[in-house]
Every structure is written in structure tokens, then in C-alpha cells.
Amino acid sequence: MARRLAEFGHESKLLAINPAYTSQQCACCGHTAKDNRQTQSQFKCAACGYEANADVNGARNILAAGHAVLACGGVVQSGRPMKQEPGTARAAITQ
């Protein structure tokens, strides 16, 4: 995909995001449970009631994980506070 974007003159980064549990995690509140998947295509959070198409919800979680990697310069574990050093990750991305 990165090569294909380069063919069109787009400079980009391709990130590998672990998709595990992204279809069971709520994109709104972060609650993860098997019961959040009503059916193959329906997602409803047991904690906050957020409803969405399961694929859309999973895609939002993957997007959020990608944004976290770009912002912090590494994989972010949800629910755990992590120290972030200012300015180090941003400089590495822009080079």
C-alpha cells in the first residue's frame, strides 16, 4: 500500500496495528467484552449503550490505535498511564 501511495506522489507512513479485540472494544468508552457483539454485523456496548456497525466500530478502534502510535511514538496500552516525553516522537515522524 505504501508503494502504491508513493506512485501517486503521496508521502505516508504505513503502520501495523494489532487488530485483536478491536471488534469487541467500544470505540466510544473503551469497554471490551464479547457480549458487545450482538451479531456478526451489529455492535452494542454493554457499558455505555453505543451502537454501530461492527466493522465501523472496529475500524474506529484501529484508527484510534494508529493515532496513538503516531502521537506517542509507540504502542499505547489502554487503561494504563504512560509517560510521554515531549517532542521526541514528532521529530522522528517528520524526517
ABEGO torsion letter per residue (X at the ends): XAAAAAAAGBBBBBBBBBABGAAABBAAAGBBBAAABABAABBBBAAAGBBBBAAAAAAAAAAAAAAAAAAAGBBBBBGBBBBBBBGAAAAAAAX
